[in-house]
Amino acid sequence: MSAYKVIGNGIDIVENERMTEMLAKWDDKFKDKVFLPGEQEYCESKAVPERHYAGRFAVKEAVSKAFGTGIGEHIGWLDMEVERNSDTGAPSVKFSSKAEELLKRMNADNVLISLSHTHNYTVAQALLVQEDNS
């Protein structure tokens, strides 16, 4: 089992109803601004797509908070892709080259993600970590 040093921590919670409203109001304009095609395909394949969009939104917010930058010039919505491990179902994040550079500047090796849904809320936590080789 690997040991990690935590470099940054972020958490975000999304009201699922608010995501439903955003998708109804802005639809593809919102989806294309925040979610990559693979994320959209995954969410749309689910019985309640809004809940899965909320999860990916929460993960991206949590990751940006773990970096200490928020969403903006250092890391944007489309610099992160939330993926699902096909074997375990665990969420992970794939980064653009811009985000990978930020990860290296922070002396971090990875981001560990936790994601949970209820009927009303979705919460995500991100830990920016460095492998501890001591």
N, CA, C and O atoms as a GROMACS GRO file, in nm:
protein
  536
    1MET      N    1   0.084  -0.118   0.000
    1MET     CA    2   0.000   0.000   0.000
    1MET      C    3   0.088   0.124   0.000
    1MET      O    4   0.186   0.131   0.075
    2SER      N    5   0.055   0.220  -0.082
    2SER     CA    6   0.133   0.343  -0.093
    2SER      C    7   0.101   0.440   0.019
    2SER      O    8  -0.013   0.448   0.067
    3ALA      N    9   0.203   0.512   0.061
    3ALA     CA   10   0.183   0.621   0.157
    3ALA      C   11   0.192   0.752   0.080
    3ALA      O   12   0.270   0.765  -0.014
    4TYR      N   13   0.111   0.849   0.122
    4TYR     CA   14   0.107   0.976   0.051
    4TYR      C   15   0.124   1.092   0.147
    4TYR      O   16   0.083   1.086   0.263
    5LYS      N   17   0.183   1.197   0.096
    5LYS     CA   18   0.189   1.325   0.166
    5LYS      C   19   0.084   1.414   0.099
    5LYS      O   20   0.085   1.430  -0.023
    6VAL      N   21  -0.006   1.470   0.178
    6VAL     CA   22  -0.112   1.554   0.123
    6VAL      C   23  -0.056   1.694   0.097
    6VAL      O   24  -0.003   1.759   0.187
    7ILE      N   25  -0.069   1.740  -0.028
    7ILE     CA   26  -0.023   1.872  -0.070
    7ILE      C   27  -0.139   1.972  -0.068
    7ILE      O   28  -0.120   2.090  -0.038
    8GLY      N   29  -0.258   1.923  -0.101
    8GLY     CA   30  -0.376   2.009  -0.103
    8GLY      C   31  -0.502   1.927  -0.088
    8GLY      O   32  -0.505   1.808  -0.119
    9ASN      N   33  -0.607   1.991  -0.038
    9ASN     CA   34  -0.734   1.925  -0.013
    9ASN      C   35  -0.847   2.014  -0.063
    9ASN      O   36  -0.846   2.134  -0.038
   10GLY      N   37  -0.942   1.956  -0.132
   10GLY     CA   38  -1.058   2.033  -0.177
   10GLY      C   39  -1.184   1.952  -0.164
   10GLY      O   40  -1.182   1.829  -0.174
   11ILE      N   41  -1.294   2.020  -0.140
   11ILE     CA   42  -1.423   1.953  -0.128
   11ILE      C   43  -1.528   2.042  -0.194
   11ILE      O   44  -1.516   2.165  -0.193
   12ASP      N   45  -1.630   1.980  -0.250
   12ASP     CA   46  -1.739   2.056  -0.309
   12ASP      C   47  -1.868   1.977  -0.296
   12ASP      O   48  -1.868   1.854  -0.302
   13ILE      N   49  -1.977   2.049  -0.280
   13ILE     CA   50  -2.110   1.987  -0.274
   13ILE      C   51  -2.200   2.059  -0.374
   13ILE      O   52  -2.197   2.181  -0.386
   14VAL      N   53  -2.280   1.981  -0.444
   14VAL     CA   54  -2.369   2.034  -0.547
   14VAL      C   55  -2.511   1.990  -0.514
   14VAL      O   56  -2.535   1.873  -0.483
   15GLU      N   57  -2.606   2.083  -0.521
   15GLU     CA   58  -2.746   2.046  -0.512
   15GLU      C   59  -2.787   1.990  -0.649
   15GLU      O   60  -2.777   2.059  -0.750
   16ASN      N   61  -2.832   1.868  -0.650
   16ASN     CA   62  -2.867   1.804  -0.777
   16ASN      C   63  -2.975   1.881  -0.853
   16ASN      O   64  -2.972   1.886  -0.976
   17GLU      N   65  -3.069   1.939  -0.781
   17GLU     CA   66  -3.176   2.016  -0.845
   17GLU      C   67  -3.118   2.138  -0.918
   17GLU      O   68  -3.168   2.175  -1.024
   18ARG      N   69  -3.015   2.198  -0.862
   18ARG     CA   70  -2.952   2.313  -0.928
   18ARG      C   71  -2.886   2.270  -1.059
   18ARG      O   72  -2.892   2.343  -1.159
   19MET      N   73  -2.824   2.154  -1.060
   19MET     CA   74  -2.764   2.103  -1.184
   19MET      C   75  -2.874   2.075  -1.286
   19MET      O   76  -2.856   2.103  -1.405
   20THR      N   77  -2.986   2.020  -1.242
   20THR     CA   78  -3.099   1.995  -1.332
   20THR      C   79  -3.145   2.126  -1.395
   20THR      O   80  -3.173   2.132  -1.515
   21GLU      N   81  -3.153   2.232  -1.314
   21GLU     CA   82  -3.194   2.363  -1.365
   21GLU      C   83  -3.093   2.420  -1.463
   21GLU      O   84  -3.132   2.476  -1.566
   22MET      N   85  -2.966   2.407  -1.434
   22MET     CA   86  -2.860   2.457  -1.523
   22MET      C   87  -2.865   2.386  -1.658
   22MET      O   88  -2.854   2.449  -1.764
   23LEU      N   89  -2.882   2.256  -1.654
   23LEU     CA   90  -2.888   2.179  -1.779
   23LEU      C   91  -3.013   2.214  -1.859
   23LEU      O   92  -3.008   2.220  -1.982
   24ALA      N   93  -3.124   2.236  -1.791
   24ALA     CA   94  -3.248   2.273  -1.861
   24ALA      C   95  -3.235   2.411  -1.925
   24ALA      O   96  -3.284   2.434  -2.036
   25LYS      N   97  -3.170   2.503  -1.854
   25LYS     CA   98  -3.159   2.641  -1.903
   25LYS      C   99  -3.056   2.655  -2.014
   25LYS      O  100  -3.082   2.721  -2.115
   26TRP      N  101  -2.938   2.592  -1.998
   26TRP     CA  102  -2.825   2.616  -2.088
   26TRP      C  103  -2.790   2.498  -2.177
   26TRP      O  104  -2.721   2.516  -2.278
   27ASP      N  105  -2.835   2.378  -2.142
   27ASP     CA  106  -2.816   2.255  -2.219
   27ASP      C  107  -2.674   2.241  -2.276
   27ASP      O  108  -2.577   2.241  -2.200
   28ASP      N  109  -2.661   2.229  -2.409
   28ASP     CA  110  -2.531   2.201  -2.471
   28ASP      C  111  -2.428   2.311  -2.447
   28ASP      O  112  -2.309   2.283  -2.436
   29LYS      N  113  -2.472   2.435  -2.439
   29LYS     CA  114  -2.379   2.546  -2.414
   29LYS      C  115  -2.306   2.524  -2.280
   29LYS      O  116  -2.184   2.540  -2.271
   30PHE      N  117  -2.382   2.489  -2.178
   30PHE     CA  118  -2.324   2.462  -2.046
   30PHE      C  119  -2.239   2.334  -2.050
   30PHE      O  120  -2.126   2.333  -2.001
   31LYS      N  121  -2.295   2.229  -2.107
   31LYS     CA  122  -2.223   2.101  -2.113
   31LYS      C  123  -2.089   2.116  -2.183
   31LYS      O  124  -1.987   2.066  -2.135
   32ASP      N  125  -2.088   2.186  -2.297
   32ASP     CA  126  -1.964   2.201  -2.375
   32ASP      C  127  -1.861   2.290  -2.306
   32ASP      O  128  -1.742   2.277  -2.332
   33LYS      N  129  -1.907   2.379  -2.220
   33LYS     CA  130  -1.815   2.468  -2.147
   33LYS      C  131  -1.749   2.395  -2.029
   33LYS      O  132  -1.636   2.427  -1.992
   34VAL      N  133  -1.820   2.298  -1.971
   34VAL     CA  134  -1.775   2.237  -1.846
   34VAL      C  135  -1.729   2.091  -1.862
   34VAL      O  136  -1.640   2.046  -1.789
   35PHE      N  137  -1.789   2.018  -1.956
   35PHE     CA  138  -1.766   1.874  -1.964
   35PHE      C  139  -1.710   1.833  -2.099
   35PHE      O  140  -1.757   1.878  -2.203
   36LEU      N  141  -1.611   1.746  -2.097
   36LEU     CA  142  -1.553   1.692  -2.220
   36LEU      C  143  -1.647   1.588  -2.281
   36LEU      O  144  -1.734   1.536  -2.211
   37PRO      N  145  -1.632   1.558  -2.410
   37PRO     CA  146  -1.724   1.464  -2.477
   37PRO      C  147  -1.739   1.329  -2.406
   37PRO      O  148  -1.849   1.277  -2.398
   38GLY      N  149  -1.630   1.274  -2.355
   38GLY     CA  150  -1.639   1.146  -2.284
   38GLY      C  151  -1.722   1.155  -2.157
   38GLY      O  152  -1.794   1.062  -2.123
   39GLU      N  153  -1.713   1.267  -2.088
   39GLU     CA  154  -1.793   1.288  -1.968
   39GLU      C  155  -1.940   1.300  -2.003
   39GLU      O  156  -2.027   1.243  -1.936
   40GLN      N  157  -1.968   1.374  -2.110
   40GLN     CA  158  -2.107   1.391  -2.153
   40GLN      C  159  -2.166   1.256  -2.194
   40GLN      O  160  -2.281   1.226  -2.161
   41GLU      N  161  -2.090   1.178  -2.267
   41GLU     CA  162  -2.137   1.046  -2.311
   41GLU      C  163  -2.168   0.957  -2.191
   41GLU      O  164  -2.272   0.890  -2.188
   42TYR      N  165  -2.079   0.958  -2.093
   42TYR     CA  166  -2.101   0.878  -1.972
   42TYR      C  167  -2.228   0.922  -1.900
   42TYR      O  168  -2.313   0.840  -1.866
   43CYS      N  169  -2.242   1.052  -1.876
   43CYS     CA  170  -2.358   1.103  -1.803
   43CYS      C  171  -2.488   1.074  -1.876
   43CYS      O  172  -2.587   1.033  -1.815
   44GLU      N  173  -2.488   1.096  -2.006
   44GLU     CA  174  -2.610   1.075  -2.084
   44GLU      C  175  -2.651   0.928  -2.091
   44GLU      O  176  -2.766   0.897  -2.122
   45SER      N  177  -2.558   0.836  -2.061
   45SER     CA  178  -2.590   0.694  -2.064
   45SER      C  179  -2.660   0.648  -1.936
   45SER      O  180  -2.704   0.533  -1.927
   46LYS      N  181  -2.670   0.736  -1.838
   46LYS     CA  182  -2.728   0.700  -1.708
   46LYS      C  183  -2.876   0.736  -1.701
   46LYS      O  184  -2.923   0.822  -1.774
   47ALA      N  185  -2.948   0.667  -1.612
   47ALA     CA  186  -3.091   0.690  -1.597
   47ALA      C  187  -3.122   0.832  -1.548
   47ALA      O  188  -3.222   0.891  -1.586
   48VAL      N  189  -3.033   0.885  -1.463
   48VAL     CA  190  -3.050   1.021  -1.410
   48VAL      C  191  -2.921   1.098  -1.444
   48VAL      O  192  -2.835   1.114  -1.357
   49PRO      N  193  -2.908   1.145  -1.568
   49PRO     CA  194  -2.784   1.210  -1.610
   49PRO      C  195  -2.744   1.329  -1.523
   49PRO      O  196  -2.626   1.353  -1.501
   50GLU      N  197  -2.842   1.404  -1.474
   50GLU     CA  198  -2.814   1.525  -1.396
   50GLU      C  199  -2.729   1.494  -1.273
   50GLU      O  200  -2.641   1.572  -1.236
   51ARG      N  201  -2.755   1.381  -1.210
   51ARG     CA  202  -2.680   1.343  -1.090
   51ARG      C  203  -2.534   1.316  -1.125
   51ARG      O  204  -2.445   1.346  -1.045
   52HIS      N  205  -2.509   1.261  -1.241
   52HIS     CA  206  -2.372   1.230  -1.282
   52HIS      C  207  -2.300   1.356  -1.330
   52HIS      O  208  -2.180   1.371  -1.309
   53TYR      N  209  -2.373   1.446  -1.394
   53TYR     CA  210  -2.314   1.576  -1.426
   53TYR      C  211  -2.277   1.649  -1.298
   53TYR      O  212  -2.171   1.711  -1.289
   54ALA      N  213  -2.364   1.643  -1.199
   54ALA     CA  214  -2.336   1.707  -1.069
   54ALA      C  215  -2.209   1.649  -1.008
   54ALA      O  216  -2.129   1.723  -0.950
   55GLY      N  217  -2.191   1.518  -1.020
   55GLY     CA  218  -2.071   1.454  -0.966
   55GLY      C  219  -1.945   1.502  -1.034
   55GLY      O  220  -1.845   1.532  -0.967
   56ARG      N  221  -1.948   1.510  -1.165
   56ARG     CA  222  -1.829   1.555  -1.238
   56ARG      C  223  -1.800   1.703  -1.210
   56ARG      O  224  -1.685   1.743  -1.200
   57PHE      N  225  -1.906   1.782  -1.197
   57PHE     CA  226  -1.890   1.923  -1.162
   57PHE      C  227  -1.825   1.936  -1.024
   57PHE      O  228  -1.730   2.012  -1.006
   58ALA      N  229  -1.876   1.860  -0.927
   58ALA     CA  230  -1.822   1.865  -0.791
   58ALA      C  231  -1.676   1.821  -0.787
   58ALA      O  232  -1.595   1.880  -0.716
   59VAL      N  233  -1.642   1.717  -0.863
   59VAL     CA  234  -1.502   1.672  -0.866
   59VAL      C  235  -1.412   1.783  -0.920
   59VAL      O  236  -1.307   1.810  -0.863
   60LYS      N  237  -1.453   1.846  -1.029
   60LYS     CA  238  -1.370   1.951  -1.089
   60LYS      C  239  -1.352   2.069  -0.994
   60LYS      O  240  -1.243   2.125  -0.984
   61GLU      N  241  -1.459   2.106  -0.924
   61GLU     CA  242  -1.448   2.213  -0.824
   61GLU      C  243  -1.355   2.172  -0.711
   61GLU      O  244  -1.269   2.250  -0.669
   62ALA      N  245  -1.371   2.049  -0.661
   62ALA     CA  246  -1.287   2.001  -0.552
   62ALA      C  247  -1.139   1.997  -0.592
   62ALA      O  248  -1.052   2.035  -0.514
   63VAL      N  249  -1.112   1.952  -0.714
   63VAL     CA  250  -0.974   1.947  -0.763
   63VAL      C  251  -0.916   2.088  -0.771
   63VAL      O  252  -0.802   2.111  -0.729
   64SER      N  253  -0.992   2.182  -0.825
   64SER     CA  254  -0.941   2.319  -0.837
   64SER      C  255  -0.914   2.379  -0.699
   64SER      O  256  -0.821   2.458  -0.683
   65LYS      N  257  -0.993   2.342  -0.600
   65LYS     CA  258  -0.970   2.387  -0.462
   65LYS      C  259  -0.847   2.321  -0.402
   65LYS      O  260  -0.772   2.384  -0.328
   66ALA      N  261  -0.825   2.193  -0.434
   66ALA     CA  262  -0.706   2.124  -0.385
   66ALA      C  263  -0.579   2.189  -0.440
   66ALA      O  264  -0.477   2.197  -0.372
   67PHE      N  265  -0.587   2.237  -0.564
   67PHE     CA  266  -0.474   2.310  -0.622
   67PHE      C  267  -0.459   2.448  -0.559
   67PHE      O  268  -0.352   2.507  -0.565
   68GLY      N  269  -0.565   2.498  -0.498
   68GLY     CA  270  -0.561   2.631  -0.438
   68GLY      C  271  -0.582   2.742  -0.538
   68GLY      O  272  -0.555   2.858  -0.509
   69THR      N  273  -0.630   2.708  -0.656
   69THR     CA  274  -0.645   2.807  -0.761
   69THR      C  275  -0.790   2.840  -0.794
   69THR      O  276  -0.819   2.949  -0.844
   70GLY      N  277  -0.880   2.748  -0.767
   70GLY     CA  278  -1.016   2.760  -0.818
   70GLY      C  279  -1.013   2.744  -0.969
   70GLY      O  280  -0.907   2.726  -1.029
   71ILE      N  281  -1.132   2.751  -1.030
   71ILE     CA  282  -1.140   2.744  -1.176
   71ILE      C  283  -1.106   2.882  -1.231
   71ILE      O  284  -1.164   2.982  -1.188
   72GLY      N  285  -1.013   2.888  -1.324
   72GLY     CA  286  -0.972   3.017  -1.379
   72GLY      C  287  -0.853   3.001  -1.471
   72GLY      O  288  -0.844   2.907  -1.549
   73GLU      N  289  -0.761   3.096  -1.461
   73GLU     CA  290  -0.648   3.096  -1.555
   73GLU      C  291  -0.552   2.979  -1.536
   73GLU      O  292  -0.488   2.936  -1.632
   74HIS      N  293  -0.540   2.927  -1.414
   74HIS     CA  294  -0.444   2.820  -1.388
   74HIS      C  295  -0.496   2.683  -1.428
   74HIS      O  296  -0.420   2.598  -1.477
   75ILE      N  297  -0.625   2.661  -1.408
   75ILE     CA  298  -0.687   2.534  -1.445
   75ILE      C  299  -0.834   2.561  -1.479
   75ILE      O  300  -0.906   2.626  -1.403
   76GLY      N  301  -0.874   2.510  -1.593
   76GLY     CA  302  -1.011   2.533  -1.639
   76GLY      C  303  -1.094   2.407  -1.636
   76GLY      O  304  -1.044   2.297  -1.610
   77TRP      N  305  -1.223   2.425  -1.663
   77TRP     CA  306  -1.316   2.311  -1.664
   77TRP      C  307  -1.269   2.198  -1.755
   77TRP      O  308  -1.279   2.081  -1.719
   78LEU      N  309  -1.219   2.233  -1.872
   78LEU     CA  310  -1.184   2.131  -1.970
   78LEU      C  311  -1.040   2.082  -1.958
   78LEU      O  312  -0.994   2.004  -2.041
   79ASP      N  313  -0.970   2.127  -1.853
   79ASP     CA  314  -0.835   2.078  -1.824
   79ASP      C  315  -0.840   1.950  -1.740
   79ASP      O  316  -0.736   1.890  -1.711
   80MET      N  317  -0.961   1.909  -1.702
   80MET     CA  318  -0.980   1.790  -1.620
   80MET      C  319  -1.090   1.705  -1.681
   80MET      O  320  -1.193   1.757  -1.723
   81GLU      N  321  -1.068   1.576  -1.686
   81GLU     CA  322  -1.171   1.483  -1.729
   81GLU      C  323  -1.192   1.378  -1.621
   81GLU      O  324  -1.100   1.304  -1.586
   82VAL      N  325  -1.313   1.372  -1.570
   82VAL     CA  326  -1.345   1.274  -1.467
   82VAL      C  327  -1.375   1.142  -1.537
   82VAL      O  328  -1.462   1.134  -1.624
   83GLU      N  329  -1.301   1.041  -1.497
   83GLU     CA  330  -1.316   0.908  -1.555
   83GLU      C  331  -1.358   0.810  -1.446
   83GLU      O  332  -1.346   0.838  -1.327
   84ARG      N  333  -1.408   0.697  -1.490
   84ARG     CA  334  -1.450   0.590  -1.400
   84ARG      C  335  -1.367   0.467  -1.431
   84ARG      O  336  -1.363   0.422  -1.546
   85ASN      N  337  -1.301   0.413  -1.329
   85ASN     CA  338  -1.223   0.292  -1.347
   85ASN      C  339  -1.318   0.178  -1.382
   85ASN      O  340  -1.410   0.147  -1.306
   86SER      N  341  -1.295   0.116  -1.497
   86SER     CA  342  -1.387   0.011  -1.545
   86SER      C  343  -1.385  -0.113  -1.456
   86SER      O  344  -1.482  -0.189  -1.456
   87ASP      N  345  -1.278  -0.136  -1.381
   87ASP     CA  346  -1.270  -0.253  -1.294
   87ASP      C  347  -1.334  -0.228  -1.157
   87ASP      O  348  -1.408  -0.312  -1.106
   88THR      N  349  -1.303  -0.112  -1.098
   88THR     CA  350  -1.347  -0.084  -0.961
   88THR      C  351  -1.464   0.013  -0.952
   88THR      O  352  -1.535   0.015  -0.851
   89GLY      N  353  -1.484   0.094  -1.055
   89GLY     CA  354  -1.587   0.198  -1.051
   89GLY      C  355  -1.541   0.325  -0.985
   89GLY      O  356  -1.616   0.423  -0.979
   90ALA      N  357  -1.418   0.326  -0.934
   90ALA     CA  358  -1.367   0.444  -0.863
   90ALA      C  359  -1.344   0.560  -0.960
   90ALA      O  360  -1.296   0.539  -1.072
   91PRO      N  361  -1.377   0.682  -0.918
   91PRO     CA  362  -1.352   0.797  -1.004
   91PRO      C  363  -1.204   0.837  -0.999
   91PRO      O  364  -1.136   0.817  -0.899
   92SER      N  365  -1.158   0.893  -1.109
   92SER     CA  366  -1.023   0.948  -1.116
   92SER      C  367  -1.028   1.067  -1.211
   92SER      O  368  -1.129   1.092  -1.277
   93VAL      N  369  -0.918   1.140  -1.218
   93VAL     CA  370  -0.912   1.257  -1.304
   93VAL      C  371  -0.796   1.243  -1.400
   93VAL      O  372  -0.683   1.212  -1.361
   94LYS      N  373  -0.824   1.268  -1.527
   94LYS     CA  374  -0.721   1.274  -1.630
   94LYS      C  375  -0.702   1.422  -1.660
   94LYS      O  376  -0.798   1.495  -1.680
   95PHE      N  377  -0.575   1.466  -1.663
   95PHE     CA  378  -0.544   1.607  -1.680
   95PHE      C  379  -0.495   1.640  -1.820
   95PHE      O  380  -0.433   1.558  -1.887
   96SER      N  381  -0.522   1.763  -1.862
   96SER     CA  382  -0.463   1.818  -1.984
   96SER      C  383  -0.315   1.844  -1.955
   96SER      O  384  -0.272   1.837  -1.840
   97SER      N  385  -0.239   1.875  -2.058
   97SER     CA  386  -0.096   1.906  -2.038
   97SER      C  387  -0.080   2.029  -1.949
   97SER      O  388   0.014   2.034  -1.868
   98LYS      N  389  -0.166   2.127  -1.962
   98LYS     CA  390  -0.162   2.248  -1.877
   98LYS      C  391  -0.179   2.210  -1.730
   98LYS      O  392  -0.106   2.259  -1.644
   99ALA      N  393  -0.276   2.125  -1.702
   99ALA     CA  394  -0.300   2.082  -1.564
   99ALA      C  395  -0.188   1.992  -1.513
   99ALA      O  396  -0.153   1.999  -1.395
  100GLU      N  397  -0.132   1.909  -1.600
  100GLU     CA  398  -0.018   1.825  -1.561
  100GLU      C  399   0.100   1.912  -1.518
  100GLU      O  400   0.170   1.880  -1.421
  101GLU      N  401   0.123   2.022  -1.590
  101GLU     CA  402   0.231   2.114  -1.554
  101GLU      C  403   0.206   2.175  -1.417
  101GLU      O  404   0.298   2.189  -1.337
  102LEU      N  405   0.081   2.212  -1.389
  102LEU     CA  406   0.045   2.266  -1.258
  102LEU      C  407   0.069   2.162  -1.149
  102LEU      O  408   0.120   2.194  -1.042
  103LEU      N  409   0.033   2.038  -1.176
  103LEU     CA  410   0.055   1.929  -1.082
  103LEU      C  411   0.204   1.917  -1.048
  103LEU      O  412   0.241   1.902  -0.931
  104LYS      N  413   0.288   1.924  -1.151
  104LYS     CA  414   0.434   1.916  -1.129
  104LYS      C  415   0.486   2.036  -1.051
  104LYS      O  416   0.570   2.020  -0.963
  105ARG      N  417   0.436   2.156  -1.084
  105ARG     CA  418   0.480   2.278  -1.012
  105ARG      C  419   0.444   2.270  -0.864
  105ARG      O  420   0.512   2.328  -0.779
  106MET      N  421   0.337   2.199  -0.834
  106MET     CA  422   0.294   2.183  -0.695
  106MET      C  423   0.369   2.068  -0.625
  106MET      O  424   0.344   2.040  -0.508
  107ASN      N  425   0.462   2.003  -0.697
  107ASN     CA  426   0.536   1.888  -0.646
  107ASN      C  427   0.442   1.775  -0.603
  107ASN      O  428   0.467   1.707  -0.503
  108ALA      N  429   0.336   1.757  -0.680
  108ALA     CA  430   0.240   1.650  -0.651
  108ALA      C  431   0.250   1.544  -0.760
  108ALA      O  432   0.292   1.572  -0.873
  109ASP      N  433   0.211   1.423  -0.723
  109ASP     CA  434   0.215   1.312  -0.817
  109ASP      C  435   0.078   1.273  -0.870
  109ASP      O  436   0.066   1.218  -0.979
  110ASN      N  437  -0.027   1.301  -0.792
  110ASN     CA  438  -0.158   1.250  -0.828
  110ASN      C  439  -0.266   1.326  -0.752
  110ASN      O  440  -0.237   1.403  -0.660
  111VAL      N  441  -0.389   1.304  -0.792
  111VAL     CA  442  -0.504   1.353  -0.718
  111VAL      C  443  -0.594   1.234  -0.688
  111VAL      O  444  -0.634   1.160  -0.779
  112LEU      N  445  -0.625   1.215  -0.562
  112LEU     CA  446  -0.715   1.108  -0.520
  112LEU      C  447  -0.854   1.166  -0.504
  112LEU      O  448  -0.871   1.273  -0.444
  113ILE      N  449  -0.954   1.096  -0.556
  113ILE     CA  450  -1.090   1.147  -0.561
  113ILE      C  451  -1.184   1.057  -0.482
  113ILE      O  452  -1.172   0.934  -0.485
  114SER      N  453  -1.278   1.119  -0.412
  114SER     CA  454  -1.390   1.047  -0.353
  114SER      C  455  -1.517   1.121  -0.394
  114SER      O  456  -1.521   1.244  -0.393
  115LEU      N  457  -1.620   1.046  -0.429
  115LEU     CA  458  -1.743   1.103  -0.484
  115LEU      C  459  -1.862   1.026  -0.427
  115LEU      O  460  -1.860   0.904  -0.422
  116SER      N  461  -1.966   1.099  -0.386
  116SER     CA  462  -2.084   1.034  -0.332
  116SER      C  463  -2.210   1.111  -0.372
  116SER      O  464  -2.208   1.234  -0.383
  117HIS      N  465  -2.318   1.037  -0.394
  117HIS     CA  466  -2.446   1.096  -0.435
  117HIS      C  467  -2.555   1.059  -0.334
  117HIS      O  468  -2.554   0.950  -0.276
  118THR      N  469  -2.649   1.151  -0.314
  118THR     CA  470  -2.778   1.117  -0.255
  118THR      C  471  -2.883   1.165  -0.355
  118THR      O  472  -2.848   1.212  -0.463
  119HIS      N  473  -3.006   1.153  -0.321
  119HIS     CA  474  -3.111   1.202  -0.411
  119HIS      C  475  -3.099   1.353  -0.432
  119HIS      O  476  -3.122   1.402  -0.543
  120ASN      N  477  -3.062   1.426  -0.327
  120ASN     CA  478  -3.059   1.572  -0.334
  120ASN      C  479  -2.922   1.635  -0.355
  120ASN      O  480  -2.912   1.745  -0.408
  121TYR      N  481  -2.816   1.567  -0.313
  121TYR     CA  482  -2.684   1.627  -0.315
  121TYR      C  483  -2.579   1.533  -0.372
  121TYR      O  484  -2.593   1.410  -0.369
  122THR      N  485  -2.473   1.595  -0.423
  122THR     CA  486  -2.355   1.522  -0.467
  122THR      C  487  -2.235   1.591  -0.404
  122THR      O  488  -2.226   1.714  -0.407
  123VAL      N  489  -2.144   1.513  -0.348
  123VAL     CA  490  -2.026   1.568  -0.284
  123VAL      C  491  -1.902   1.500  -0.339
  123VAL      O  492  -1.902   1.380  -0.369
  124ALA      N  493  -1.796   1.578  -0.352
  124ALA     CA  494  -1.668   1.523  -0.399
  124ALA      C  495  -1.555   1.580  -0.315
  124ALA      O  496  -1.560   1.696  -0.272
  125GLN      N  497  -1.456   1.499  -0.292
  125GLN     CA  498  -1.334   1.542  -0.224
  125GLN      C  499  -1.215   1.507  -0.311
  125GLN      O  500  -1.213   1.402  -0.376
  126ALA      N  501  -1.118   1.595  -0.313
  126ALA     CA  502  -0.995   1.572  -0.389
  126ALA      C  503  -0.875   1.596  -0.298
  126ALA      O  504  -0.868   1.697  -0.228
  127LEU      N  505  -0.783   1.503  -0.300
  127LEU     CA  506  -0.656   1.517  -0.228
  127LEU      C  507  -0.544   1.523  -0.330
  127LEU      O  508  -0.524   1.428  -0.407
  128LEU      N  509  -0.472   1.632  -0.331
  128LEU     CA  510  -0.354   1.648  -0.412
  128LEU      C  511  -0.240   1.586  -0.332
  128LEU      O  512  -0.208   1.633  -0.223
  129VAL      N  513  -0.178   1.480  -0.386
  129VAL     CA  514  -0.082   1.404  -0.307
  129VAL      C  515   0.054   1.389  -0.375
  129VAL      O  516   0.069   1.400  -0.497
  130GLN      N  517   0.151   1.363  -0.290
  130GLN     CA  518   0.286   1.330  -0.333
  130GLN      C  519   0.318   1.195  -0.271
  130GLN      O  520   0.294   1.173  -0.152
  131GLU      N  521   0.373   1.104  -0.351
  131GLU     CA  522   0.410   0.975  -0.296
  131GLU      C  523   0.519   0.994  -0.192
  131GLU      O  524   0.618   1.063  -0.217
  132ASP      N  525   0.500   0.932  -0.076
  132ASP     CA  526   0.595   0.943   0.033
  132ASP      C  527   0.688   0.823   0.026
  132ASP      O  528   0.647   0.711   0.058
  133ASN      N  529   0.810   0.845  -0.015
  133ASN     CA  530   0.907   0.736  -0.031
  133ASN      C  531   0.998   0.719   0.089
  133ASN      O  532   1.101   0.653   0.079
  134SER      N  533   0.960   0.778   0.203
  134SER     CA  534   1.047   0.767   0.320
  134SER      C  535   1.024   0.639   0.396
  134SER      O  536   1.090   0.615   0.497
   0.00000   0.00000   0.00000
